[in-house]
Amino acid sequence: MYPLLTSLFLTLFLLSGSISANEIKLSKAQYHDKLHGFWLGQSIANWTGLVTEMDKIGTPETMPFYTDDDWGEPDQKAFWGEFVPHSSKIDFYFESVGSPWGADDDTDIEYMYLHLHEQHQTAKLSAEQIKEGWLRHTYSETDAPLYKKFSDSNPIRENFLWVSNERARILMAQGIPPSSTGLPENNPHYNMIDAQLTTEMFGLLAPGDIKRALDIAELPISATASGEAKSIAQFYVAMHSLAPIADPSLPLHKQLHWMAEQASQTLPNDTFPIKMYRFIKANYLNNPNPKEWETTRDAVYQRYQLQSNDGYSYKEPFDAGINFAASLISLFYGQGDIKKTIRIGSLVGWDSDNPTATWGGLLGFMLGAQNIKSAFARPDLSNTYWIHRTRRNFPDNTPNQLGEDTFEQMADRMIKIVDIVLEQPSTGDTWTIHTKPK
């Protein structure tokens, strides 16, 4: 059992409902705005983080790490020698009304899973449903459309799958179902970042119930991850499951600290994720200047990339481990401020779009869509989504505008899946979340 609630919570009000020793009432209307915020915050953070993705991967002699001073400055080339096409400056990236947010691997697999839950009207997807969904909605390396990344480049076939996701898709095409597609003997990339960025959403489908959330997410996570990479993905799912029941009377950073501490109990003892978590949290708490996140980033580089500590051995800049460490830096030093968290996550290094998108989605949920617009002073932010940028065979839910969906419609569908997960009537205005056995 995870100790989800303390005596502090017994007299609080959450959302528009009340909490007792045994249950919490959650407003569906407010949850809907928060789910809209989840997709919007994730998209802002994803596309902002993509500007600096793989620019700084731990080679400070030739490619010094970014610092806060680099925010607003020209972007530098990624380690493979190219710039991103959508921005020339290290800054927040936005899409305005009339222009859809492009799908990317931080959002499109979650979108696919949401579609599969709706299609099958189920709280938990089977291995066969996941396999058939991947094969129908993702491209292979041979049938992907031609993609021209830059105006002066030659078009190439791009299926927008990489490392463990790519290998898992190949295995599924051979008839191998999850979770076998994430086993080390089948997938040499099982310890990469993939599962973390494709499964956070499952926590929001099981509000306040980590055990249920992890059960729902088990096969999607295991499709591409094993071992510590799987544990890290489960940590993020747990964080999202806790977000709906965090104490709203506390400052946002204290809510996040509570959530992180509770979620850390899902990390197995004597493994590197829990040791990383404790090291980075202690480094943050003992830092006399909480604005100097760079000191903790540099400590992570020394401890985990240059050296092998706590059972972790660095292999690639898209390792689950090094990016888990990077994500915790932006979580703690961001202090609950969505702008600061995205900025630090974009500057910290390594696979900077993925951890940043995770926290952008989580904070987006906690703030809600309207508060995100206020935080960025951008009332004109787009609410439309272009899934067919990277994936295929989805219905066009917005036939009269660009893109195929809206964040509001995506939130509608998530609400209906939560109804199924909680086994509560779809006609009610609230959910009752049981925090103790009935």
N, C-alpha and C positions, 0 to 999 in steps of 0.2 A: 504494500500500500504506500502511495506517495502522500506525505502530509500536506495536502493542498490548502487547508485552512487552519488558521490559528484563532485564538480567542478574540483577537482584534477584529476579525471579520464578522463576528456574531451579531453586531449591532449596526452594520453598515447597510447602505442602500447602493445597489448596483444598477446602472442604467436607469430605467424608470421603475424597477421592481425592487422588492425587498429580499433580504437574506435572513434565513434563520439557521439554526444549528444543522438542519438537514437539507435545505434547499435554497436555490437562488432563482429569482424570476428575471428573465431576460426579455427585453422588448424586441420584437422582430423588426419594427420600423427602424429603431436605432441600430440594430445589427446590420440591417440592409445598407445604411449609410456607411457603416464601418467596413463592410465587405467591398463596397465601391471604393473606399479609401485604400483597402488592401491592394486592389489592382492598380489604382492610380499611383499610390506611393511606390509600388514595386516598379512600375514603368518609368517613373521619373528617375529613380535610383539606378535602374538597369541601364538606361541610355546615358545617364551622366557617368556612371562607372565605366561604360564601354569606351569613353574617351581616353581613359588611362589604362585600359586593360593590357596587361603584360608589358607596360612601358618599363616598369621597375621590378626586376625579378631576383634581386639579391646579388648584383654585380656592381657594388658602389664605386669601384675603382674606375670603371668605364662608363657606368650609368648610375650616377648618384641617386639615392632615393629622393622622392619628392618630400617637400615640407609644406607647411601652411603658406609660405611665401610664394609657392608656385601656383596657388589658386588664382585664377583669372589670367594666367600667363599662357603663351602659346603651347599647344600640346606637343609632346615629343614622340618620336617614332616608337612603336612597340619593338620588342626584341627581334621580331621577324622582319623588321625594316620598313614597315608601312604605317601611315597615318590612318585614322578612321575617316570615313567619308562624310559623317554627319556633323562634325564640329571641329574647328581648328583651334579652339580655346578650351582650357581646363576650367569648366564652369558648369552650372546646372543646365540641363537640356530639357526643353519643353516642346510639346506639341499643342497647338492652339485649336480651338473649335474649328471643325472643318477638315482637319488633318488627323488621320488615325495614328495611334501609337502602334509601331511595328512590333510584331511578335519576335521574340528572341528566346533562346533556350532557358532563360530565367522565368518565362511566363507560359511558353507554348505547350510544354509537356503537362503542366498543371491544368491548362485549359483543356487539353485532351482528356485528362483524367476526369475533370468535371463533366465533360460531354459524355464519357462512358458511364459515369454514375447515373446521369440523367437518362441515357439511352436504355440502360438495363434496370433502372429504378431499384437500385440496390445500395445498401449502406457499405458494402464491402465487395470489391471487384475480385473475381476469380483469376487464376493464372491464365486461363484460356481467353477470358475477356481482355485482359491486359495485352497478351500476345497479339490477338487479332486487332486490337486497337492500335498498337504500335505499327503493325504492318499496313493497316489501312490509312493511317493518318500521318505517318512519316514517310519520307522518300528513302530509297536505297541510294547507294553511291552511283548506280548506273541509270536509274530512271529519274533522278533529280533534274529540275529545269536548269537551263544555263543561267548563270548569275554573273553580272559584271560589277565587281566591287568598286572599281574606280573608273572614271570617265576615259582614262587612257590605258586601261588594262584589258586584256583579252578575257572574254567570258569563259567561265568554267562551270562544271556541274557542282552544285553545292546543296547538300541535304541538311545542313545545319545540325549535324550530329558530330560529336567529337568524343575521343577517348572511350570511356566506359559506356556511354550512351550508344556510340557507334558500334562497339563490339557487341553489346546486348542486342541491338537491332539485327546484326548479322546472324547471331545465334537464333533469334526468334524466327528469322526467315528459313533457318535450317530445321525448324520444328521444335526447338528447345524452349521450354516455357520458363518464366520466372518461378522460383528464385534461382534456378540453375544458371541463368544468364549472368548472375552476379557472383558466382563462386570463383575463387582464385584459380582453380584448375581449368576453368573455361574462359575466364575473363582476366587478362593480366592487368587491366586497369581498374580492378575492383576497389582500389584504395584512393581513387581520384575524387574530385569534388562533385561529380555528377548527381548523386542521389540527394545531396543537400539542396540543390537549387531546383529540384523538380517535385518536391514532396511537402514543403512547408504548409501548403494549403490544407492538408488533411487534419492538422490541429484545429483549424477553424470549423471543421465539420463535426467535431466532437468537443464543444465548448466545456471547459472545466473538467474533462475526464481524460487524463493522460493515458490511462490504460486502454481506453477505447480508441483514442486517436492513434496510438502506436499499433493497435491491432489492425485498424483500417489501412494504415500506411505500411504495414509489414511487407506485403508483396511488392508494391511500387518501389520501396527502398531497396529491397533485396534483388530487384530486377537488375540493379547496376552496382550494388555495393555489398561488401562483407566486412567483418571485423570492425576496426576503429572507424572507418568511413561510414559504416552503417550506424554506429553509435552516435557519431556526430550529427548525421541526418535526423536521428531520433531526438536528439537534444533540441534541434530547431522545431520539430513537430511539437514537442512538449511545450516549448516557449509559446507557440501559437495557440495551443490548447488552453494555456493559462491566461492568455491575454483577456478573454472575456470576463474573467472573475477577479482580475487584479483590483485592488482597492482604489477607486477613483478619487478618494479624498486625499490620497498621497500625491506628491509631485511625481511626474512621469518617470524620472530617473529612478526613484525609489520603487515604483511599481516594477520597472525593468529589473532592478537588482533582486527583488523578491522572486520574480519569474525565473531569472537565470539561476538563482540558488536552488529553487525547487526543481528546475529542469536538470540541473547538474547531477541530481540524485539518480537520473537514468543512466549516467555514464558509469560503466563498470569500474570498480576499484582496481588499482594497479595497472591501468592502461594509460597511454599517453594523453587522451583527451581530457580526463579529469585532472591530470597533473598540469597540463597546459592551462586549463581553466583556473586552477588555484594560483599558478605562477603569475598569470596576467592580471588576475584580480588583485593579488597582493601588490604587484608592481604599480598598479593604478592607485590603490589605496595609500601606498607609501610614498607616492610622488608628491613632493611639496608644492608643485605647480601643476594643477590638473589640466592646464592648457597645453602642456608639453607632451602630447601623445607620441611625438617622434622618439622620445627616450625609450618608451616601452617597445615601439616598433624596432628600434635598433637592438634592444635586448633580445627580442624574439629572433631577429636575424642571427645574432651571435649564438644564442642558445640552441636554436632548432635548425638553422640552415648550415651554419659553419660547423657546428658541433652536433653530435647525436646525444640528446638528453631525454630522460623520462621515457625511454623506450621508443622514441620517434627517430626515424632516419629519413631525411629529406631526399626526395627523388626528382620531383618535377614541380614547376611553379604552379601547377594546378592540382597538386596533392590536396586531399581533404585536410590533412593536418596543418600545413602552413597557412592555409586559408581560413581554417577554424581559428587559429591564433590571430590572424589579421582581423577577422570579424569581431573578435572579442575586444580588440583595441578600439574599434569604432563604436561598439556597443557601450563600453564603459566611459570612454572619453567624450562620446557624443552627448551623454548626460540627458537623454530623453528629448533632445532637440533634433527634429528630423533634418533640418538643414545642416547642422553641424555633423550629425552622424553620417549623412551622405557625403559631405565634403571630406571628412577624415577617411571614410571607406574608399573614396576614389583616389586619395593620395597615398594611402598606406602601402600599396604595392601588390605584387603578384596578380592573381586573377580578380582584379578589383571590381569588376561589375557584379560578380555573383554574390559575395557576402554583402555587398552594398544593397543589392536588390532584396536580399532576405530581410535586412533591417528596414529598408524603405517600405516593404510590404507590411511588416509587423507594426511599425510606427504609424503607417497609413491606416491600418485597421484601428489602432488605439485612438487616433485623432478623428477619423472619419473624413469623408471627402471634402466637406465644406471647410473644415479646419485646415486641411492641407492647402486648399486654395488661398486661405487667409495667411497661412505661414509663409507662402511664397509670394504673396500679393499678386496672384495670378487668377482672377475670377474667370478667365477665358480658357482654362485648361481643357484640352480635349477629353471626351469621355468615350471615344470610339476606338476599336481595336481591330487590327489587320492580321488575323491569324494566318491567312494564306500567303503571307510573306515567307513563312518558313514551313508550314504544314499544309495538308490537303484534305479534301473530302469532308468539309464541314458545311453546314447550311449557312446561307447568307441571311442573317437576321436583320440586316439593315440594307435592303435592296436599293434604297433611294439615296444612299450616301456612301462615301468611301469607307472601306473596311467591311467586316462581316458581323460585327457585334458591338454592343455598348457595355460599359462597366455596370450600368444599372441592370441590364438583362442578365449579365453574368451573376450579379448578386441575387437576382430573383431565383435563378436556378440553384444557387448554393443554399438559399433559404429552404427550398423544397427538399434538398438532400439532407439538411440538418433535421428537418421534420422526420425523415425516414430513419436517420441515425438515432434520434431520440425517441422514436416510436410514439410521437405525440400528434394530435390532430392538426392537419394543415390549415384548419379554419381559425385557429386561435390567434390572438395578438401577441402572446408571450409564450416562452418556453419555461418549463420548470426543470432546473438542473439539480439533480440529487447529488449531494456531496457525501452522503453516508448511505449504506445499504438500507433499502426500504424495510 
